[in-house]
Structures are given as C-alpha cells and as structure tokens.
Amino acid sequence: MSPISLGCIADDFTGATDLANNLVRAGMRVLQTIGVPDGPLDADVDAVVVALKSRTVSAEQAVAESLAALAWLQGRGAQQIYFKYCSTFDSTAHGNIGPVTDALMDALDTGFTIATPAFPDNQRTVFKGYLFVGDVLLNESGMQNHPLTPMADANLVRVMQAQTRRRVGLIDHRVVALGEVAVRERMAQLQAEGVGVAIVDAVSNKDLLLLGAALKGMPLVTAGSGVAIGLPANFDITPSLQASRLPAARGLQAVVSGSCSLATNRQVLDFIKRGHPAFAIEPMRVASGVDVAAEVLAWARPLLAQGPVLVYSTADSTDVKAVQSRLGAEEAGALVERTLAAVARGLVECGVGQLVVAGGETSGACVQALGVTQLQIGPQIDPGVPWCHARPASPRSAPRVIADAPVADHVPAAIQCVPAMAGHDGLHLTLKSGNFGSDDFFTKAFTMLA
C-alpha cells in the first residue's frame, strides 16, 4: 500500500462519513475504518478516516482512542493529520474537543493549529468567532436542547478556551477574505503572541478554499468537515467521479433512526406521510423487559419486499426529557441504541442490502453490531451525507461486542458479532448525522441509489 496523504480522526461515525464525503467530492480516494484497524486496508487510497465513538465518552478515553488512531495513521505515512468534530462544535463543558486537540498537538510536537466547524453547504457558518446555524446563533438553533451535549454558547473562542490549556485566538473573516498569504501572516502573529489554537471565520465555500491553501504543511488541522474541500488540492489532487464509484446496489431497503434532532424529526414525518410503514420504539417498553427488537423484526419481515421500512426512536425534546427523567440520560440512550443496533443486525440478516441509519450514536452502535470494519465512500446524497459500501467483515476482524458497557439482560442478544453480512456481497450504508439532510432525505437516498 502507498503512504496516505491525509490521516483523519473523527469523533463519531456519521461525522467520519461527512468528512470522507467532502474529501471524495474533491477527488480523494477515501476509506473509512470503524475504530483503529487491526488488519490491512481493503483498497489503496489517498486518505483514511478513522471513525471513533469518542464524542461523549470521558475525556481520558477520548484522548487515549485518538492517540491510538494517530499512531496508526503515522505508521501509514500520513503527511497531515485532521481531527474532525461536529459542525455544531457540540461537546460537554470540559471536552472532548479541547483535550483531544491538546493531546494531538503534544504528540505531534506542534505549537499551533486552527479550529473551525464551518460548513456553509449545511448552513454552519462562523462570523466574528460566533457559530451560526442558518440565520440563528448555535444556542438558539435547537442545539441548546441536545440530550447529551447541549450547547448554550455560540462564541467558539469562549467554548474552546474552557476546554484547552492553550490560549485561544481568532482569525476573522476580513483576514480570510484576503487569502492564503494574509491567513499565514495572521497565524504567525498569533503564534508570536502565545496563541496555540485559532478559531477561524468562514461564511462561504470560497473562505474554506482560501483557508485550505493556507493550511498546506500544517501538521494538525482541527475542524468540522467543511475545511476538507480545500485540502486535496494541496496534494495535487483534483475532483474526479472515479473517486466516488461504488458497486451496484442490491437487496431490500430499510431506515433505522435514533436521532432526536429537528431535521430528523421532519424526515421521519415526511417518510410516514408518503405512506411507508414505520415502527416507533418506545424506550419505557424496552426498559420494562419487552423484547422490542424481536417485535420489530416480526413486523418488518412481511413488509420489506414491498419497499423501504422505517424503525425509529426519534422524538421531540419534551418526550426525550420525560424518558431521561425516569431512566437517566445515559441509560435511556444506551437502551435505545442497543435495541436499534439489534434491529439493524436483524434487518440485514433478513436481506436488507441498502440501509440508512440516522444519528451519530445510533450509527456507532449499528455499524459495530453489523461487524462493519471499513467503508468505501461513494456519492453524496445531501451535503455531508454519502452512500458508502461495506464488504463483509472476516471473523478475525469483526468486533466481538458492540460496546464495552454492560448490556441489560432484556436487550436481545447483546449482539455478539459473528459478521451479520455473512453470505452478502456487501452492504450499501448511509450514516446520517442527525442535523443533516432535506426533509425527503430517506426517500431521496433510495431513489438515488436505484
């Protein structure tokens, strides 16, 4: 295998495909791995995105997993490292964006990096250091109600400064608009002033392309997926349709949705209004010991031949908080994730070959349950969301359990992973961030693949 140009570490699975999607659109051949690989890559590629499930774990665990990914990427000759987080910059009050950034900077022996979650194609822009979602500030966008990582402040300099031991500064839109030389001069000025991390404004793709040129040779880039559009050119790579080519799609169709974002709520409603069958997971029934996964699969089997089905736990913030108040936020999330993961595995065993998964935590649980270890990145459905293709994992490389945390007895099978895709040619898979996609995303995804 040739050395890779860009080595990426993503803090969740949907975010990893979001980043890989932008790199592919810019011409890079990209492979996404689920966790740090323990075997060879499936293809010769320009970039590897190591997908971790580290956004909401302890800072210590996030740092350890990220450093392990860094060591693996360095062993494959990565010329530049990219730490990818969500375009809503969401994290807990103390991390994990800051602690992981600090650890990677220390390991790479670099004194300066940038940070920007800007992704204008998905209406995420940074202006004067403030993050906007569409026309409103981050803390007015619905993210203030996120069940795991609520965001109450849109000022990224303040948010980042609370998480890192390094001084945080700003490269504002006026500097970015002047281009590569001006950005490099501002970075040098900030370094001389003792700044270690600079939040960067970006309100358009033009800003990201100008910034991308200025980042050539920087050991570590930290960002959402938007900055990725400007990096492949630094390695003399140009856009090509060949980079996104996938095998032909086969098999039945299904959607598994665990996100409770406003966007996913609209997508669930749109799918149901179009007359497609849907099954709602009720967390309290799972908690009471009902084998909900078995119920879902019995319901789905006779329907799959007629078209796509939807299994969802998506709900509005009021309903989510009510369940969390009874079960606890962590327990409620774990019960739903594991049930949906059991459902996803069962659906694939029933012949589903085209699967859409909505929600970062849900995506992480589902791909681990399916024994997926690597994803080839294909064409974009909506900004930040591509179709991917997973080959059946070998028994040697398949994970043994879907998570380290204990599994409640009443959640079916804890999903011990002999690969669920045994006998399959492969699985077409979309891992959709909760906040991404048009209202008709679920329907559009299958239409596009056909």
Secondary structure as the mmCIF struct_conf table of DSSP 4:
data_model
#
loop_
_struct_conf.conf_type_id
_struct_conf.id
_struct_conf.beg_label_comp_id
_struct_conf.beg_label_asym_id
_struct_conf.beg_label_seq_id
_struct_conf.end_label_comp_id
_struct_conf.end_label_asym_id
_struct_conf.end_label_seq_id
HELX_LH_PP_P HELX_LH_PP_P1 SER A 2 ILE A 4
BEND BEND1 SER A 5 SER A 5
STRN STRN1 LEU A 6 ALA A 10
BEND BEND2 ASP A 11 ASP A 12
HELX_RH_AL_P HELX_RH_AL_P1 PHE A 13 ARG A 25
TURN_TY1_P TURN_TY1_P1 ALA A 26 GLY A 27
STRN STRN2 VAL A 30 ILE A 34
BEND BEND3 GLY A 35 VAL A 36
BEND BEND4 ASP A 38 GLY A 39
BEND BEND5 ASP A 42 ALA A 43
BEND BEND6 ASP A 46 ASP A 46
STRN STRN3 ALA A 47 ALA A 51
BEND BEND7 ARG A 55 VAL A 57
HELX_RH_AL_P HELX_RH_AL_P2 ALA A 59 GLY A 75
TURN_TY1_P TURN_TY1_P2 ARG A 76 GLY A 77
BEND BEND8 GLN A 79 GLN A 79
STRN STRN4 GLN A 80 LYS A 84
TURN_TY1_P TURN_TY1_P3 SER A 87 THR A 88
STRN STRN5 THR A 92 THR A 92
TURN_TY1_P TURN_TY1_P4 ALA A 93 HIS A 94
STRN STRN6 GLY A 95 GLY A 95
BEND BEND9 ASN A 96 ASN A 96
HELX_RH_AL_P HELX_RH_AL_P3 ILE A 97 LEU A 108
TURN_TY1_P TURN_TY1_P5 ASP A 109 ASP A 109
BEND BEND10 GLY A 111 GLY A 111
STRN STRN7 THR A 113 THR A 116
STRN STRN8 PHE A 119 PHE A 119
HELX_RH_3T_P HELX_RH_3T_P1 PRO A 120 ASN A 122
TURN_TY1_P TURN_TY1_P6 GLN A 123 GLN A 123
STRN STRN9 ARG A 124 PHE A 127
TURN_TY1_P TURN_TY1_P7 LYS A 128 GLY A 129
STRN STRN10 TYR A 130 VAL A 133
TURN_TY1_P TURN_TY1_P8 GLY A 134 ASP A 135
STRN STRN11 VAL A 136 LEU A 137
HELX_RH_3T_P HELX_RH_3T_P2 LEU A 138 GLU A 140
TURN_TY1_P TURN_TY1_P9 SER A 141 GLY A 142
HELX_RH_3T_P HELX_RH_3T_P3 MET A 143 ASN A 145
BEND BEND11 PRO A 147 THR A 149
STRN STRN12 ASN A 155 ASN A 155
HELX_RH_AL_P HELX_RH_AL_P4 LEU A 156 GLN A 161
TURN_TY1_P TURN_TY1_P10 ALA A 162 GLN A 163
BEND BEND12 ARG A 165 ARG A 166
STRN STRN13 ARG A 167 ILE A 171
HELX_RH_AL_P HELX_RH_AL_P5 HIS A 173 LEU A 178
HELX_RH_AL_P HELX_RH_AL_P6 GLU A 180 ALA A 192
TURN_TY1_P TURN_TY1_P11 GLU A 193 GLY A 194
STRN STRN14 VAL A 195 VAL A 200
STRN STRN15 ALA A 202 ALA A 202
BEND BEND13 VAL A 203 SER A 204
HELX_RH_AL_P HELX_RH_AL_P7 ASN A 205 ALA A 214
TURN_TY1_P TURN_TY1_P12 LEU A 215 GLY A 217
BEND BEND14 PRO A 219 PRO A 219
STRN STRN16 LEU A 220 ALA A 223
BEND BEND15 SER A 225 SER A 225
HELX_RH_3T_P HELX_RH_3T_P4 GLY A 226 GLY A 230
BEND BEND16 LEU A 231 LEU A 231
HELX_RH_3T_P HELX_RH_3T_P5 PRO A 232 PHE A 235
TURN_TY1_P TURN_TY1_P13 ASP A 236 ASP A 236
HELX_RH_3T_P HELX_RH_3T_P6 LEU A 241 SER A 244
HELX_LH_PP_P HELX_LH_PP_P2 PRO A 247 ALA A 249
BEND BEND17 GLY A 251 GLY A 251
STRN STRN17 LEU A 252 SER A 257
BEND BEND18 SER A 261 SER A 261
HELX_RH_AL_P HELX_RH_AL_P8 LEU A 262 LYS A 273
TURN_TY1_P TURN_TY1_P14 ARG A 274 GLY A 275
STRN STRN18 ALA A 278 ALA A 280
HELX_RH_AL_P HELX_RH_AL_P9 PRO A 283 ALA A 287
TURN_TY1_P TURN_TY1_P15 SER A 288 GLY A 289
HELX_RH_AL_P HELX_RH_AL_P10 VAL A 292 ALA A 300
TURN_TY1_P TURN_TY1_P16 ARG A 301 LEU A 303
HELX_RH_3T_P HELX_RH_3T_P7 LEU A 304 GLN A 306
BEND BEND19 GLY A 307 GLY A 307
STRN STRN19 VAL A 309 TYR A 312
HELX_RH_AL_P HELX_RH_AL_P11 SER A 317 LEU A 327
HELX_RH_AL_P HELX_RH_AL_P12 ALA A 329 GLU A 349
TURN_TY1_P TURN_TY1_P17 CYS A 350 GLY A 351
STRN STRN20 VAL A 352 ALA A 358
BEND BEND20 GLY A 359 GLY A 359
HELX_RH_AL_P HELX_RH_AL_P13 GLY A 360 ALA A 369
TURN_TY1_P TURN_TY1_P18 LEU A 370 GLY A 371
STRN STRN21 GLN A 374 ASP A 382
TURN_TY1_P TURN_TY1_P19 PRO A 383 GLY A 384
STRN STRN22 VAL A 385 ALA A 390
HELX_LH_PP_P HELX_LH_PP_P3 ARG A 391 SER A 394
TURN_TY1_P TURN_TY1_P20 PRO A 395 SER A 397
BEND BEND21 ALA A 398 ALA A 398
BEND BEND22 ARG A 400 ILE A 402
BEND BEND23 ASP A 404 ALA A 405
TURN_TY1_P TURN_TY1_P21 ASP A 409 HIS A 410
BEND BEND24 VAL A 411 VAL A 411
TURN_TY1_P TURN_TY1_P22 PRO A 412 ILE A 415
BEND BEND25 VAL A 418 VAL A 418
TURN_TY1_P TURN_TY1_P23 ALA A 420 GLY A 423
BEND BEND26 ASP A 425 ASP A 425
STRN STRN23 LEU A 427 LYS A 432
TURN_TY1_P TURN_TY1_P24 GLY A 434 ASN A 435
BEND BEND27 GLY A 437 GLY A 437
TURN_TY1_P TURN_TY1_P25 ASP A 439 ASP A 440
HELX_RH_AL_P HELX_RH_AL_P14 PHE A 441 LEU A 449
#
